[in-house]
Amino acid sequence: MREEATAFVPGHVTGFFSAHPHEDPTKAGSRGAGLTLTDGVEVTVRPVSESADEPPTIVLDGEETAVEPVATVLEALGVSARVEADADLPLGAGFGVSGAMALGTALAANRAFDRKLSQNELVTIAHGAEVRAETGLGDVVAQAQGGVPIRLEPGGPQVNELDAIPARARVEYVAFGELSTAAVLSGDTDRLTEAGTTALSRVVEEPTLLSFVYASRAFAREAGLLTDRVAAAIEDVADAGGQASMAMLGDTVFALGTGLSDAGYDPAVCATHPAGAMLR
């Protein structure tokens, strides 16, 4: 058993998705596409006990908090630990922070406790924990791959088929506030799923960044998810000659290139991440 282990997990912005429930959380999830980000979450695991009997301590950006997927991952591994996460991104704003914490915990705990599980096994554990907590449906598998992943099937890596758009981009974003993933997914998702299926077909037919942002924007509108602030920002970016859409699920707008800067906003700036989650 090591004193500690650290992993980095890229953030993830989902452009569009369709929800696919299943009684087994490792087989539930979403189809869709998104961008992984060089802004992400660094997770350090410090072992407390090789038993899950003791409650874990979870710290995000210096403040102790409760993150259900992280606790579930530790329970699945049968261990207790202090988990410290430093995030470049806000929680609850559509950047996959809870998924990053779950996956980072799985990777770091596996090393710290010498559990000898494979990458796919760890991703499956983290994905299942996210689905059970209703904090995400597809972030974990995307964050494990990196790049600009296209999720062709729902579920963890044992059933998910992943493709990708072979491109890199500068990404700008502005987070106006939070949206509840659980609240959206607990409602009628038929309209959302139809819009997500249409968007996925478009991007599979033309796997480019431009096609992705067009499909994402159409999805946000057709699924009825656009907030007033995001809609206004997207229009401002379009007026400035750029391309933008909404991060799912958050009151957040993202743009490729310099769209938000050109439109007069003061965005955070990063890029698509060339690789997936990794141990430090």
PyMOL commands that set and color helices and strands:
alter all, ss='L'
color gray80, all
select helices_A, chain A and resi 68-77+97-112+119-133+139-145+181-185+190-205+209-222+228-239+259-262
alter helices_A, ss='H'
color red, helices_A
select strands_A, chain A and resi 5-20+29-49+57-60+63-64+80-87+149-151+162-164+170-177+243-246+251-256+268-271+278-279
alter strands_A, ss='S'
color yellow, strands_A
deselect
rebuild
show_as cartoon
